[in-house]
Amino acid sequence: MILLYAVTAGAAYWWWWAYKKRETLNKYEFENRTPGGVVEFKNYDDAKKHSNLKGRLEAQMKIAGFITVVLGLLSMFVHKF
């Protein structure tokens, strides 16, 4: 049972970490947006890294959120029976 709680807490922390990292990317986009609404990067590689990282963080948040919810529901089910 403690392992279930530990994994749930780890998944919740993973979600929180990805959320904070994504916020730094959103801040970068906000601070480097042109009046036309385009985010400027120094070169193509930086733009590609930014885009890939943002996509990975979104995926991590979805996976970690799913794990947290499923394990949280499982722990409620286990306590009930």
Backbone torsions as a table, in degrees:
resi	resn	phi	psi	omega
1	MET	NA	-38.6	179.1
2	ILE	-65.6	-34.6	177.0
3	LEU	-62.2	-39.7	178.0
4	LEU	-60.8	-44.3	178.0
5	TYR	-65.7	-39.3	-179.4
6	ALA	-65.2	-43.2	179.5
7	VAL	-67.3	-39.4	177.6
8	THR	-63.0	-44.4	178.3
9	ALA	-64.8	-38.4	177.4
10	GLY	-64.2	-41.3	178.4
11	ALA	-66.7	-39.2	177.6
12	ALA	-64.4	-40.9	176.7
13	TYR	-64.5	-40.3	178.9
14	TRP	-60.1	-43.3	178.6
15	TRP	-62.4	-46.1	-179.1
16	TRP	-61.2	-42.7	179.6
17	TRP	-61.4	-45.9	179.6
18	ALA	-64.3	-37.6	178.3
19	TYR	-62.6	-46.7	179.8
20	LYS	-62.9	-41.8	179.0
21	LYS	-64.1	-40.1	179.1
22	ARG	-65.5	-35.6	178.0
23	GLU	-63.4	-35.5	176.9
24	THR	-66.3	-36.3	176.5
25	LEU	-67.1	-40.9	177.9
26	ASN	-63.8	-37.4	177.8
27	LYS	-64.7	-42.5	177.6
28	TYR	-59.8	-44.2	179.4
29	GLU	-61.5	-42.8	-179.4
30	PHE	-62.9	-43.9	-176.1
31	GLU	-75.7	-18.8	-177.5
32	ASN	-115.4	25.4	179.5
33	ARG	-90.0	134.8	178.3
34	THR	-80.6	166.2	176.6
35	PRO	-59.0	-23.9	178.1
36	GLY	-81.1	-5.0	177.1
37	GLY	93.9	10.3	-178.6
38	VAL	-99.3	136.3	176.8
39	VAL	-85.2	127.6	-178.2
40	GLU	-96.1	139.3	175.0
41	PHE	-125.3	160.0	-179.3
42	LYS	-67.1	-40.2	-179.9
43	ASN	-152.6	177.3	-177.1
44	TYR	-63.9	-39.2	-178.9
45	ASP	-62.4	-40.5	177.4
46	ASP	-63.9	-40.4	178.9
47	ALA	-64.6	-40.7	179.8
48	LYS	-66.9	-43.6	177.8
49	LYS	-60.2	-44.3	179.9
50	HIS	-60.5	-47.7	-179.2
51	SER	-63.7	-44.5	179.4
52	ASN	-64.5	-42.6	179.6
53	LEU	-64.1	-41.4	179.7
54	LYS	-63.6	-41.2	177.5
55	GLY	-64.8	-42.3	178.4
56	ARG	-64.5	-40.1	179.2
57	LEU	-65.8	-38.5	176.5
58	GLU	-61.9	-43.7	179.1
59	ALA	-64.4	-42.0	178.7
60	GLN	-62.6	-40.3	179.2
61	MET	-64.7	-39.6	179.0
62	LYS	-66.4	-45.4	-179.5
63	ILE	-65.0	-47.1	-179.3
64	ALA	-64.6	-38.7	176.9
65	GLY	-64.2	-42.8	178.1
66	PHE	-62.0	-46.4	179.5
67	ILE	-61.4	-43.7	-179.5
68	THR	-61.5	-45.7	-179.2
69	VAL	-65.9	-48.2	-178.0
70	VAL	-62.3	-46.4	-179.8
71	LEU	-69.3	-33.1	175.6
72	GLY	-64.5	-43.6	176.6
73	LEU	-65.6	-39.3	178.5
74	LEU	-62.6	-41.4	179.2
75	SER	-66.0	-35.6	175.4
76	MET	-65.6	-40.3	179.2
77	PHE	-65.0	-42.7	-179.0
78	VAL	-64.8	-40.0	179.2
79	HIS	-67.6	-30.8	-177.1
80	LYS	-71.0	-33.0	-176.6
81	PHE	-113.3	NA	NA
